[in-house]
Amino acid sequence: MLNLHHTKINMSYSMDEPINRLKVVLAEKNRTNRWLAKQLGKSEITVCRWAQNKVQPSLDQLVEIAKILDIDVKVLINNTKD
């Protein structure tokens, strides 16, 4: 039997390739982290961390961002296949 009670699972992304393309898409749309944060009702720090790929927005948040930016949600995520 596997006891996970005291086991910590690292869920951070460790690959060199960024997961999301938020920084690129915002630049393409001539929008800022501040602008997006205001649209979402989030702090600018939160959006900045997403754009830097330090943490990732949830799928629900990605869908909301895509709607705000009027793009397909797939544009916000880097392709994982060559």
TORKOL-4160 file (C-alpha; in steps of 0.2 Angstrom, whole numbers, padded with zeros to 4 digits, m for minus):
82
<pt num="1" X="0000" Y="0000" Z="0000"/>
<pt num="2" X="0007" Y="0017" Z="m0005"/>
<pt num="3" X="0005" Y="0030" Z="0009"/>
<pt num="4" X="0004" Y="0048" Z="0001"/>
<pt num="5" X="0000" Y="0056" Z="0017"/>
<pt num="6" X="0017" Y="0064" Z="0020"/>
<pt num="7" X="0023" Y="0064" Z="0002"/>
<pt num="8" X="0025" Y="0080" Z="m0007"/>
<pt num="9" X="0021" Y="0080" Z="m0026"/>
<pt num="10" X="0030" Y="0093" Z="m0036"/>
<pt num="11" X="0018" Y="0099" Z="m0049"/>
<pt num="12" X="0029" Y="0113" Z="m0056"/>
<pt num="13" X="0033" Y="0114" Z="m0074"/>
<pt num="14" X="0052" Y="0111" Z="m0076"/>
<pt num="15" X="0055" Y="0110" Z="m0095"/>
<pt num="16" X="0064" Y="0125" Z="m0104"/>
<pt num="17" X="0049" Y="0128" Z="m0116"/>
<pt num="18" X="0036" Y="0140" Z="m0108"/>
<pt num="19" X="0018" Y="0132" Z="m0106"/>
<pt num="20" X="0008" Y="0148" Z="m0111"/>
<pt num="21" X="0010" Y="0161" Z="m0124"/>
<pt num="22" X="0002" Y="0175" Z="m0114"/>
<pt num="23" X="0016" Y="0187" Z="m0115"/>
<pt num="24" X="0018" Y="0185" Z="m0134"/>
<pt num="25" X="m0001" Y="0186" Z="m0137"/>
<pt num="26" X="m0003" Y="0202" Z="m0126"/>
<pt num="27" X="0011" Y="0210" Z="m0136"/>
<pt num="28" X="0003" Y="0205" Z="m0153"/>
<pt num="29" X="m0013" Y="0212" Z="m0147"/>
<pt num="30" X="m0004" Y="0228" Z="m0140"/>
<pt num="31" X="m0011" Y="0225" Z="m0123"/>
<pt num="32" X="m0003" Y="0225" Z="m0106"/>
<pt num="33" X="m0003" Y="0214" Z="m0091"/>
<pt num="34" X="m0011" Y="0229" Z="m0082"/>
<pt num="35" X="m0025" Y="0230" Z="m0095"/>
<pt num="36" X="m0028" Y="0211" Z="m0094"/>
<pt num="37" X="m0028" Y="0211" Z="m0075"/>
<pt num="38" X="m0041" Y="0224" Z="m0075"/>
<pt num="39" X="m0052" Y="0215" Z="m0087"/>
<pt num="40" X="m0051" Y="0199" Z="m0076"/>
<pt num="41" X="m0052" Y="0207" Z="m0059"/>
<pt num="42" X="m0035" Y="0200" Z="m0055"/>
<pt num="43" X="m0020" Y="0208" Z="m0048"/>
<pt num="44" X="m0006" Y="0214" Z="m0060"/>
<pt num="45" X="0006" Y="0203" Z="m0051"/>
<pt num="46" X="m0004" Y="0187" Z="m0055"/>
<pt num="47" X="m0005" Y="0191" Z="m0073"/>
<pt num="48" X="0013" Y="0195" Z="m0073"/>
<pt num="49" X="0017" Y="0178" Z="m0066"/>
<pt num="50" X="0007" Y="0170" Z="m0079"/>
<pt num="51" X="0015" Y="0180" Z="m0093"/>
<pt num="52" X="0032" Y="0175" Z="m0086"/>
<pt num="53" X="0027" Y="0156" Z="m0085"/>
<pt num="54" X="0031" Y="0156" Z="m0066"/>
<pt num="55" X="0014" Y="0150" Z="m0063"/>
<pt num="56" X="0000" Y="0144" Z="m0074"/>
<pt num="57" X="m0018" Y="0150" Z="m0076"/>
<pt num="58" X="m0032" Y="0137" Z="m0074"/>
<pt num="59" X="m0041" Y="0131" Z="m0089"/>
<pt num="60" X="m0056" Y="0141" Z="m0085"/>
<pt num="61" X="m0045" Y="0157" Z="m0083"/>
<pt num="62" X="m0037" Y="0153" Z="m0100"/>
<pt num="63" X="m0054" Y="0152" Z="m0108"/>
<pt num="64" X="m0059" Y="0168" Z="m0100"/>
<pt num="65" X="m0043" Y="0176" Z="m0106"/>
<pt num="66" X="m0046" Y="0170" Z="m0124"/>
<pt num="67" X="m0063" Y="0177" Z="m0124"/>
<pt num="68" X="m0057" Y="0194" Z="m0118"/>
<pt num="69" X="m0043" Y="0194" Z="m0132"/>
<pt num="70" X="m0055" Y="0187" Z="m0145"/>
<pt num="71" X="m0044" Y="0172" Z="m0149"/>
<pt num="72" X="m0045" Y="0153" Z="m0149"/>
<pt num="73" X="m0039" Y="0147" Z="m0132"/>
<pt num="74" X="m0026" Y="0136" Z="m0141"/>
<pt num="75" X="m0017" Y="0151" Z="m0146"/>
<pt num="76" X="m0013" Y="0154" Z="m0128"/>
<pt num="77" X="m0004" Y="0137" Z="m0126"/>
<pt num="78" X="0012" Y="0132" Z="m0134"/>
<pt num="79" X="0012" Y="0116" Z="m0144"/>
<pt num="80" X="0019" Y="0101" Z="m0135"/>
<pt num="81" X="0022" Y="0091" Z="m0151"/>
<pt num="82" X="0036" Y="0094" Z="m0164"/>
